[in-house]
Amino acid sequence: MRILKNIFKFYYEGFKTMPKWGRQMWIIILLKGFLVFVLVKFIFFPNHLKKNFETDEQRSEHVINELIKTSQNDTTITKH
């Protein structure tokens, strides 16, 4: 527990003594990181399984079938 307290104190003191422009830059960096995460997660990777299937059983069956199809396609490609 003491180690965590020392780590927190280290960063707290570092940010406290940082110049104003440095704190503003960290706010911008954190805000950009959060926005990028939200964009990537919710826009580029929507939850198709949740939308297209009602139960966990249907979702798992779909995933298994897709993995089997992919595996079969990979083996037929390597045989030729």
Stockholm file with secondary structure:
# STOCKHOLM 1.0

chainA/1-80         MRILKNIFKFYYEGFKTMPKWGRQMWIIILLKGFLVFVLVKFIFFPNHLKKNFETDEQRSEHVINELIKTSQNDTTITKH
#=GR chainA/1-80 SS CHHHHHHHHHHHHHHHHSCHHHHHHHHHHHHHHHHHHHIIIIIISCCHHHHHCSSHHHHHHHHHHHHHHHHHHHHHHHHC
#=GC SS_cons        CHHHHHHHHHHHHHHHHSCHHHHHHHHHHHHHHHHHHHIIIIIISCCHHHHHCSSHHHHHHHHHHHHHHHHHHHHHHHHC
//
